[in-house]
């Protein structure tokens, strides 16, 4: 029995795999993967030394932790294919935003409740700086939970949340990198407008975001207090802050998050009808 299996291994799956290998969480010969694209499977085998699964059922039969890394449109099809060979000790890990644990469990059509971890990772996992929200089904014991948390911690941080908060996690973590990229882009373009070379401008902007985030995480000081510490009375920063507030900067960010969460919920509702 292999420790970890991937059914489908796209951008998010491959983002998490190197961290798990480099951290020592798992050996390459203890990972089994199947993807529809043979050339991609061959590439993963060559790059990471993982086992090439003969099919989805091969992965389901030979792995204890199974990442469902396929697109949401084929979740039902994949689960129907593997449900008769999933053991009572198998942990199904969903990384798709659209499916509740209750719905996934219903697709397996088993007499007993299966072990499911519903997760919401984000793309910074690709550089070992992701954060994943995780909810666990009732049959998951402490050891099961630890295994799942340890896996996601290999590519960043993991936080256990109640399942009804998953749409909020999807907004504040899953979607928000796009908002931050827009901020970095805007800051960089502003610097270019004032004469800084483009490459330098994006480095200034990106490092400012990285450093500011570390200040929040490592000092534990409220972001508002940290902001005030930069704003000298009558200085340059407070001038910019007032302009941002005039244009509803924080309100716009909050509304964008609420819109993302609303779409998240609609996708789940539509999928489970």
Secondary structure, 3 states (H helix, E strand, C coil): CEEEEEECCCHHHHHHHHHHHHCCCCCHHHEEEECCCHHHHHHHHHHHCCEECCCHHHHHHHEEEEEECCCHHHHHHHHHHHCCCCCCCCEEEECCCCCCHHHHHHHHCCCCCCEEEEEECCHHHHHCCEEEEEEECCCCCHHHHHHHHHHHHCCEEEEECCHHHHHHHHHHHHHHHHHHHHHHHHHHHHHHHCCCCHHHHHHHHHHHHHHHHHHHHHHCCCHHHHHHHHCCCCCHHHHHHHHHHHCCHHHHHHHHHHHHHHHHHHHHHHHCC
